[in-house]
Each structure stands twice: as structure tokens, then as C-alpha cells.
Amino acid sequence: MFWRVSGLNTASPVDVILDKEEYTLEELLDEEEVVQECKSLNPRLTEFLRKKENVEKLVEYLVTSPEEDADDKRVFKYPFTACEIFCCEVEGIYNTLLEHETILDALFGLLNNERPLNTILAGYFSRVMGALLARRSGDVVQYLRKKPELLKAFVYHVDTTSVAEVLARLAGADEPVGYSESPSVLWLAETDILALLVQSLGADNPPEGQANAAEVLAAIARSTETPLTESMASAEFMQTLVDSALAPHSGIAASHALNVCLALLEPLMIDPTMNRFPQNNLHEQLRREAVKCLSQGVDKLVGMMDPPADESKALSELKTTYGLIKPPVGQLRLKIVDLLASLFRSRDPLAEQAVMKTNAIKKAMDMFLQYPFNNALHGGVTMLLTAFEEGSVELRKFLLEEVDVVDWIVSAPTEVLPEPNPDAPVKVRRKPLRAGYCGHLTQIANRLQRTREGCEYVKNFLDNSSTWKSYVENELESRNKVESVMSWQCGRPASQVMGIHGMYSTDMPFSSIECDFDSDHNRFASPALEEEDDEEDDENLAEWSATMSKDITATETDEQANDDISAAKVLSSVSNDVSSMEDMQDDEVLLGEADATDGLLELGAEMEGLNVRDEEKPSSSEEKIVRDDDATEKKENDGNEQDANAFHDNQFWPKYDVPVDES
């Protein structure tokens, strides 16, 4: 049970079973509360489950496929409950599991089956292995060292995602910080796991296996420095990986290998708050080796950018609602463009020269215009062409003079007409569409304009280009005005406005917002500019706070004055009513005069902040009057109601029945 309160608790169904003289494991697995009782460390339940025969039975339910005629409990309930019991991390059950090698043989016997594995049982196996590696990693690795054939079984079944997750956890690649001193990582560093995973990238393996093997290798490359990453930094492994990526096989297999190469070229991003291990230049060494090996194979990469001529018709064209795409870009060519962009922006002279010696840039630019609505391709080509921002002068000359980026930007068509789909149910003549790459062209042009401010060569080249000047004056400037969000009438708050108001204030005129949207959201802004923006934000915050304080003070003053005027009017009305009552003769005093007068005086005193104690009221004999007739009483009541309504309409006083004589 979740809790036990004396006098209120009821017996758990699990305890009821345990109170029997004879019961079976299946009876306990049938109960819904067995997992909760296991988590609460029920001593009798733990003592029963930790027995060897019961642990063996749990492992059998966990990894053995049920027979075809098995009931639903054997197929679904028992494996799930067994997995949950192992994940409760009960020390007694773990001791029994790890102390008997035969039980471990049964657990890892799941990997002895042929492809494909039962995905449900593989998922349970992955969960249990994750719990074991988190609590008893040393004992698990000690067993794996005795069974070297299990490593090949793991790689053989890497096409099953759950098995690939276990392999990544063993390699310490399931988290960015990694486990540099983990027993499993130290063990795998002594094996040939990297070579086995690279072999899994071959075309003779299932596509799922190629993808999962590439994911594990990429995760190892992105993790912190471990003995496995040191093995990846070797020239032999890097050359094997590049040869696998450039081997003549299907595009899908090559794209998975290129994913690993991209992971090696990317800079390592580590959260400084989780910097548990000392950093060195290991990842920089990995990057240099990858750049070196890939630079030697740029010619093969460029050759793979052409669509294969032997593809079937089903692969050589793609029919969409937009139109007919012939041939489609394909994942392989997208990866090649991204890889070339990473090489070109690596600031490595060898890589820059290798790319500039080929026609890779021009091919990428042609693909950019050929597929006007492939945003992934446009992003890769943009990264490739904007290498002039941080590249060498030679690279900038190559892009501006040989490739002629300026003329390419200016002459790119802004409207395109798609090829009609022959299988479309309705034949319509479509109008030209605005090309989807126009925004990327504007981005490249703006970056080129910013680069001219810091590079004398780019400045002179652009100043001497009449085509560029005309483009900037007639198209780029107008396009920037249209795309500037701060010039829209609807408005969009910048960071400093959001920081001051918390949200866009409707009382703040749009013309009073002065901010530079580009500098606020530009990731390349310098620290000096950021400090100036912070100082401006502080000044704006102080000015806004002073303005708001004045407005609030003025508002409170006006409200207080209005309250004082209203209170004065009410008090004046009360005083007049009291005076008129005092001027009455004794025979004109009506029933309830004293109560009404006392109530008015008390209310008036409360408005002035005074405390008026109740005075002794007159006796009932003094208040008694004689009414002349029913008509006089009716008139008096009508007058009382009118005066009471007058007080009630003022909204400061409750409704009182104030007697007024109208005779």
C-alpha cells in the first residue's frame, strides 16, 4: 500500500497472498499492487522474489517469446510486470541475478535469436540493462568480459533500436557529458567495437542497422573525451570511415556514413556547468583528422552530387501537389552539400584548396536554383556561400571572381513555374510562384554587405560593381524594409521592450519604440555592442520607471480628490438632514426619529475617521406617537423612501429608512 494508518489501513492483496501457506509467482504477478509493494520493499515479498527459481522465471518471462497459443497474460502482462520488478532496483533480486551465471546467460540469450528481434521483449531488455548498468555496472562488465561473443551479437542486432540504445549506454554516449571512467567504456576501448560498427554501415546490412550504427558512432564522436574517442582519433579508423562513406554503394548507406563524418566536423558543444572532466585538444585532433581524410576524397564527393543514371523511374521522379520534381534531390546529395559546407568553413587551408579545385560550389548553386522549394538544400548552400565571412582572402576572391556570387544573386529568378504533374486529377494552368529561395538570397546579400565593412577587398570589389549597386538600391533596401518587423504597423516587441514591460504594452505608442532588431537577434554581435545595449536598456528602464511613477502618483491624486469631493457632498447632505430634524417641533417628531438620526451621525463620523459610541437611546414611552390617520402614515412612508433612494444612488451609503415629515 502507499501508506498505512493505524485503524484505517486495509490488507494489501499481496499480503493476503503471502499469508497463504502455498502460492505461486503467477498469483503475485496477477496482482496490480505487486510493483508498488516491491518499490516499498515489502520484506516478505522481497524474500520470495529473490529466490533463484523465481528470478529465473522472471527472466524467462522477460526474454523468451511466448508460444502462439499462449494467453494474453503470458504474452503481455507477465513480461511487463517482470520488467517493472527488475527496474525497482531491489538489491536482493540483483544479487541473485548477478551471482548466478546461468541466469545471466538466459538474460543475454535474447541476442542469440535471428533478426528481427521481438520489439516488445527487446524494449524490456533495454530497460533492465539500463537499470543494471546504472546500479551494478562493474558486475555486468565482468560478465561481458567472459563472453566476448556477446559484443558481436550486440552489433548484429543493432538494427533493433532498443539494442542500439544499450550499446550506446555501454559506450557512454547516451549523455553529452559521457562516462570517461565507466567500466563499460574502458572495456569497449579494448575491443574492436568501432570497426564492427563501421562494417555495419555497409550495403549488405539492413537500412535500420546502418542508421542505428551511424547514430551510435555519431553519439560517441559528440561525447566528451573517453578512451573510445581517442580510438576514433586514429588515422586508421578515420580512413576506414571515409572509405566506407565514399564506397560505390546505395545512396542511403553512404548518407549514414556521411552523418558520422559531419558529427566529427562539428565543434563540441558542452554545458560549462556540467564540465566534470578535464578538457584537452582531443576533439580538435578528431576534427583535423576528419578534415585531412575528407579533403583527399572531395573529388569523389563532387562526383556523387550528380543523380545516378541507372535509377528506376520510381526513383528518378517525385510527384507532388506542387508539381513534378525530376529528379528529386535525395538524402545523399543533401548530406554532401552539408559536408562540403563544413569543410569550406573549417578555416583549414588544405580543405579550402581541395574544394576550390573542384566545381562543387557551382554544382551546389545550380541545385539551389533547380529546386526552388527545397529549404534544407537552400540552407546548406547558404552556409557554403557565406564562408566569405570568416574565410581567407583567397577564398573570398574565389567566391566573388571565379564563382561570381554577385551576378548569381542578382540574376536569380524570383518567380518560378513548376512542371505540371501528369497524374493530377484536375488539369489546371498554374500561375508563376514566388521562389522559395528568395529569403536565402536576401540573407546572403546582407551578409555580403556586412562583410564589406571589415574587408577592404570586398569593399573595393562591391564598390566597383554597378550591378551590385543597382541591386542594393532597387531591391535589397526595399526588401529589408518590407522584412523589418519593427516597421510593421502591427508591431513586434524587441528584447528591451519585453524586458521592461514584460509584454507589449498597448498604451505605448509604436513610434516610441526605438530598437535594432538585427542587433538584438544577431548571434554574431560583438560583446562591446552587447554591453552598449545593456547600458541603453538600463537607461530606458530608469526613464520608464520614472514616467510610470509620475503617472501613478497623478492618478492616485486625482482619485483621492474625487473621493474627498464625494465624501464632502455626502456629509453636507447628512448635516442638512440632521439640522432640519432639530428644527422640528416636539409634536412633529415621528416614530424611529432617534434611530435614524443616530445612524446618520455614526455614518458621518466614520467618513471623518471618528469613533462614535452608541449613546443611550430614549425609552419606548418617549418615542411613542399618535398617528392621526392612515393617509398621513402613507405620505410619510413615501417621503422616507424618496430620501433613502437619494442616499443609495450616491453609492457611498447603505439604504436607510429616514423619516421625513411632509405635513
N, C-alpha and C positions, 0 to 999 in steps of 0.2 A: 504493500500500500504506500501511498505518498506520505502519509503521516499516521500517527497512532495517538489518539486522545483517550485517556482513561474514561471508561464508561460509555464512549461513543463509537469506538472502533469496532469494525466487523471483521470477521475472519477472512483472510485472503483466500481465494480459490486455490492458490498454490499451496498455502499452508494446510488447507483441507486435504489436498492430495498427499502432501508429505506426512500427514498424520496417519495415513493408512499403513497397514503392515506391508502390503505389496503394491507397487505401482511401476509404471514403465516410463521411459523417456518420452514416448509419444504422447502420453497423457499430459505431461508438463508442456510439451510444445503446442498442444492444442489450446492451452490457456492464454488469454490475451495479456495477462499481467506478468507472465514469466520473465519478459525482458526487463520490466521495471523492477521486479524483485531481484533480478540479477544485478542491476545497477545499484540497488540499495544494499547489496552484499548480504543477502539473506544467508545466514550461516549454514542452515540445513540444505538449502538449495545449492549453494556453492560446493558443499561437501559431496553432494550427489553428482553434480555435473563434472567435477574434476576427476572422477574415476576414469580409468583408462578406457574401459569399454564404452563409456558414454561419450568421451571425446572422439573416439574412433567413429562412433555412429554419427556424431555431428559433422565430422569431416566428410563422411560418406554422403550425407545429405547435401553437403556444400559443393562437392566437385564431381559427383557421379550423376550422369544423365539418367533420368528415370525411364522405366520401361514404357512402351507405347500404351499399355493398358493400365497404367498407374492412375490412381485417383488424383483429384486436384490438390489434396493436402500434400501428397508426396511430390507433386510437380511444383507447387508454388509455396505453400505455407511452411513446410519443414525446412527447405533451403533458406528461405528468407529469415526465419527465426534463428536458425543455426548461425547465419552470418551476423545477426544482431547480437547474439550471445558472445561470439568471439570479439566483436567490436566493443563490448562492455569493458574490455581490458581487465578481466579478473585475473589476478596473479596466479591463483591456484590452477585455473584452466590453462594458462600459458605455460606454467611449469610442466604440466603433464604433456602438453603438445610438443614442447621443445626437448623434453628429456627422452622421448621415445622416437627413435629414428624411423621406425615403421609408420608412425602416424604422419611424420613429415613427408615420407615417400608417397603416402596416399594423397596428401595435400597438393604436392607438386606433380602428382600423376595426371592432373588436368592437362599439363603441357605435353603429355605423351600421345594425345589424340591427334587425329588428322585435321587438316583445315576443312572447313572453318569451325572454330570452336562454338559451343553453345554460348551465345552472348550474355544470357542471364547468369549462368554459372560463372562465366569469366568476370562479370561485374562483381559478383560476390567474392570471388578470389582476389580481385584487385583491392576491395575494401579491407579484407582480412590482412592482406600483405601490407597495406598501408599502416594498419594498426600495429602489426608486429614490428615493422621497421621503425616505427616511432618509439616503441617501448623496449624492444629487445633486438635491436639491430645487430649487435655483436653475435648473439646466438644464431640468428638467421644466416649471417655471412659465414659463420663457422661451418654450418651445414653445407652451404653452397660451395665452399672451397673443396669439400669432399666429393662433390658431384659436378665436375666441370662440364659434363654433357648438358646440364640444365641451361647453361648460357646459350648454347646453340638452339635449344628448344625455345628460349625466350625470343631470340631473333627470328626463328622460323615462324612463330605465331605473332610477329609484330604487326601483321595485318589486322589483328584484333585490337581495337583501341584500348581496351582495358589492360591487355598485356603490355602494350606500349607505355601506358601510364606507370605500370610497375617498373618497367625498365628505366624510365626517366627518373623515378624516385630513387632507384638504386644508384643511378649516375649522379644524384644530387642536383638534377636540373629542373626539378619541379618548382623551385623558388629562385628568384633572381639572385639572392644572397648566397645560395649554394651551401654545401656542407663539405668544406675542404678537408676536414679531419674525420669524416664519417668512415666507418669500417667498410661499408659497401663501395664507396668511392675509391678507397685505397685498394680494395680487391679488384675492381674493374680496371684500374690503371695497370694492373699486372697482366691483364688478359688482352686478347685481340678484338675487343668489342667494337672498336671504331672501324676496323677492317671489315668485320661482319656486317655492320650497318651500311657501309659503303657498298658492299656487294648486294645488299637488299635494294639498292637503287637501280639495279639492272632491270632490263626489259622483261626478263624471264620470271619476275616476281609479280604478284597481284598488284594492281594500282593502289589499293588501300595500304599494302605493305610498303610500297615506295613512298607514299605520302607520310605514313607514320614514322618510317625510318628517317626521312628528311626532317620531320618535326623534332625527333629526339636529338639528332645531330645539331640542329639549329639551337635547341634549348641548351645543349652543352656549350656551344660556342658563345651564347649570351650570358651564361652563368659566370660567377666570379672565379677567380683563379683556383683551379683544382689540379690534381695530377692528370686528370683526363684532358683538360685544356692544354696542359703542357705537351701531351702527346699529339694533340691536334696541331700544335705549332711546328711540328717537324716537317721538313721539306718533302719527305717521302709520302706522308699522309696527304699533304696538300696537293701534290702532283697526282696522286691516285684519285682524289676527289674531282679535280678539274678534268682529268681524262674521262672519268665517268660522266661528267656533265656534257662533254664535247663528243662523246662516242656517238656513232651513227645509229641511233635507235629512235623510237617514237618520241614525239614532242612532249607528251605527258611525263615520261620518265626523265627527260632532260630538264623539264621545268622544275621538278622536285630537287634535282641536284643543284640547279641554279639557286634555289631557295637557300640552301646551305651556304653557297658562296656569298649570297647577299648578306646573310647573318654574320659572316666573317668580316665583311667590309664595313658593316655598320659600327659606329662607335658605341662603346659600352655605356649604358645609362644606369647609374647606381644612385639610390637614395642616400645622401650623406648621413642621414640619421640612422641608417642600418649598416654602416660601414664597420662590419665586425672583423674583417680580415685585412691584413696589410696589402696595399695596392703596389703593384710594380708595373713594368712595361710588357707584361706577358701578352695582353690583348693587342698592344701596338705591334708586337712581334708577329702575332697571328695575322694582323691586317697587312703587314708588309709582305709576309709570305704569300698571302692570297693575291695581293696586287701583282706580285712578281710572276706567279704561275698563270694568272689570268691574262696578264699583258702578253704573254707568249702565245696565247690562243685567241687573240682578238680577231684574227682573220677567219677562224672557224665560226666565231660568234656572228660576225657580219654575214657570213655565208648562210647561216641558219635564219637570218631575217627574211629571206625570200620564202614565200609559201611553197611547200613541196608540190612538184608537178604530178606525182603519182597518186594523189589522194582521190578518193571516190567522189562522186557528185554530191553525196550527202554531206561530206566534209568540206567541199570546195565552195559551198554557198550557204547562206543563212537567210531564211525568210522571216521577216519581222513585220509588224504593223507599220513601221517607218518606211520599209521598202526592202529591196533585195540587197544584201551585203555579199559581195562576191570578190575575192574570198574573205571569210572572217579573219579577224586579227589572230585569235588564238592565244592561249596562255603562254606558250613558249616565246612568242615574239614580244609579248608584254614584259616577260622576265628579262629578256635580252636587253631591251631598252632601259629598264631599271638598272641592270648590271653595268651597262655602258655609262649611264649617268653617274653611278657610284665611282666607277674608275676615273671618269673625266674630272670629277670633283675631289679626287683624293689628294691633290697637290703633289702627286708623285710624278717627277719628270718622265720616268720610264712609261708610266701608264698614259700620260698625255701624248707622248710621241707615238705610242702604239695606236691610239685611237685616231690621231690626226693623219696617220699614214694610210688609213682606210677611208672608204666613203660611207662610214657608219652614220655620220651626222646628216649627210644629205638623204640617206635612206630613211632615217627617222623623221626628217622634215617632210619627205614625200608621204610617209604613212600618216603623219599629222593631218595633212590636207585631204588625204584619201578617205579617212574615216572621221567625218566631221562631228560625230556624236559619240565617240568613244572617250569618255572622260578619263579613264585610267591611263590610256595611251597619251592623252594630252598632258596629263600631269608628269609622266615620265619624260616626255620630250621637253617640257618646260624646265625640268631640273637639269636636263642635258644642256640646253642652250644657255641657261643662266649661270653656267660655270664661269662666265666672264667676270662675275662679281668678285671672286676670290682667286681666279686663276692668274697665271703668269702673263707677261706682256705678249709673249709668243702665242699663247692660247687666244688672247683677245684679238690679235692680228689675224689668226686663222679663222675665227668666227666672223669677224667683220669684213675681211677682204676675200678670203678664199670661199667661205661658205656663203657670204653675203646675206647675213641675217637681216640687215636693214631692208634690203629690197624684198626679201621674203615676207617680212611683216607687212610692208606697205602694199604689196601686190596680192596678198592672200584674199580670196573672195569672201565676202561677208554673207552671201546668200548661196544656198546650195539647193539642188533639185535631186531628190533621191530617185534611184532606179525603181520603177514600179514592180510590185510583187505580182508575178504572173498567176499565182493561185489565190489572189484576193477575191473574196466573194462579190465585192462590188467594185467595178472599174470606175475610178474617178480620176480626174486630172487635177493633180495637186499643184498648189502654188509654191514658189520658192520659199524655203525656210531660212531663218537666220542661223548661220553656222554655230554649232555648239562650242567651237574653239575660240570665239571672239574674245571671251573674257580672259583666256590664257594669253592671247596676243597682246591685250592691253597690259597684262601683268608683266610680260617680257619687255614691252616698250617702257613701262615705268621704271623697271629695274635698270634698263639701259640708261635712262635719263639720270637716275641716281648715281650710276657708276661714273658718268662723265664728270661729276663734281669732284671726284677724288683721283681721277686718272687723266693725265694730260693728253695721252694718245687718244683715248676715247673721245675726249672733248674736241680735239682738233679734227678727228675724223667726222664726227657728227656735225660740227660747225661747217665743214666744207661740203656737206651733203645737202643739196637743195631739196632732194626728195624727202629727206627726213624732216627738214624744217617745215615743209608744206604739210606733211603728215601730222606733226605735232600741233601746228596751228589750226588745221582744219578738222582733224578727227580726234587726236588724243586728248587735247584740252577739253573739248566738248564732252567726250566720253567720260572723262574723270569728273566733270561737273554733274553729269547725269548719275554716275555711280557713287557720288559722295553722299553718304547717308545723312550728313549734317545739313545738307542743302534741301532735303525733302521737307515739304510742308507738314507732314505728319510728325517729323522729328524722331530722333532716336538718341537717348541719353548716352553721353560718353562716360568714361570711368570716373572722372572727378565729379560729374553731376550725380551719378549714382552714389558716390561716396558721401556727398553732402546731404542729399535728400533721402537716401535710402531707396527711393523710387522716383520716377519722373514726376515732378510737381506740375499740376495743371495750372497753378497760379503763377508760374514762372514763364514769362514771355519767351518764345523761341528765339527771338533776336538777341536776348541777353546771354545765350549760351555761346561761349567762345572756347572752342577746343579744337585740337588737331586729332582727328580720328585716326589718321595713319600713324602718327607717332605713338598714340596710346596703344595701338594693337600691333605694332610692328615688332616682331621678335628680334630684329636686327638693330634696334635702337641702342645707342651707346649709353653707358652708365651716367655720363655727365648730363645728357638730356633727361634721363630719368630723375636725377637729383633736382634739376631745374623744375621739372613738372611737379615734384613733391613740394618744393617751396611755393609754387603757384597755387597748388591745392591748399596749403596751409593758409595762405593769404585769402583765397576765396572762401575758405571755411570761416575764418575770423570775420570777414566782411559780411558773410551771410548770417552768422550768429548775431552780430550787432544789429543788422537790419531786422531780424526776426524778433530780437529783444525789444526794439523800439515799437514794432507793430503790436507785440503782445501787451506792452505797457499801455500804449494808446487805447487798445481795445478794452483792457481792464478798466481804465479811467472812464471811458465813455459808458461802459456798463454800470460802473459804480454811480456815476452821475444820474443815469436813468433810474436806478434803484432808489436813490435819495429823493428824486422828484416825485416818484410814485408814492414812496412812503410818506412824504410831506403832504401830498394830496389826501391820502387816506386819513392821516392824523388830523388834518384840518376838518375833514368831514365828520370824524368822530367827535371832535371838540364842539362843533356846531350843534350836533345832535344832543350832546350832554347839556350844553347851555340852554337849548330850547326846552329840555326836560326840567331843568332847575327853575326856569321862569314860569312853569305851570303852577296853578293854584292847587291847594291840597285836595279839593273836591274833584279835580281833573285827573288825579293820579289813577292809573289803571292797574289791573292785576298783572303781576310779573314785572313791574317797572324796576324794582330793585335788582332783580336778577339780570335783566337786560343791561342796566347801567353798569353793574359790576363787571359783566363780561366785556363790555366795550372798553372800560378803563383798563382791565387786565391786558387786553389785546394791544391797546395803545402803549402801555408800559413795556410790553415785550418788544415792540418795534424800536423803542428807545434804549433797549438793553437794561431795563429796570426790573427788579423783582418786587412784585406787589403781592402781599399776603392777603388772603381772603379775610375780609372784615366780617364781623358778626352780622348776620342777616337779621332784619326785623322779624318780629313774631308774626305768626299767621293771622292773628287778630288785627294787626295794624295793616296788613296787606289786603284784607277783605274789603271788597267794594260791592256796591249795589248797582246793578245794571238796570237801566230804565226799560228797555225793550229789546227785542231780538234784532230789530233793524240797526240800532246803534252798534251792537256787537258785530254784525256783518260788515259795516263800514270800517270798524276798527281793524278787523282782520284783513280786509283788502289793503288798507294802508300799511299794515305791518308787512305784508307780502311784497309790496312795491319797494319799500325801503330795504328789505332784506335782499331782493334781487339786485338792487343797485350796488350793494356791498359785494355780492357774489360775482357780479360782472367785472369788478376790479381785479379779481383773481389773486388778491392778497389775503382775503378774509374768508372764513367759512360762513355758511349761510346761517344767520341768526334770526329769530322771530322778534324783531324790535318793535315794541308797541309805540304807536304814534296816534295822537288824538286828532281827529279831523272834525270834531264838533264845533 
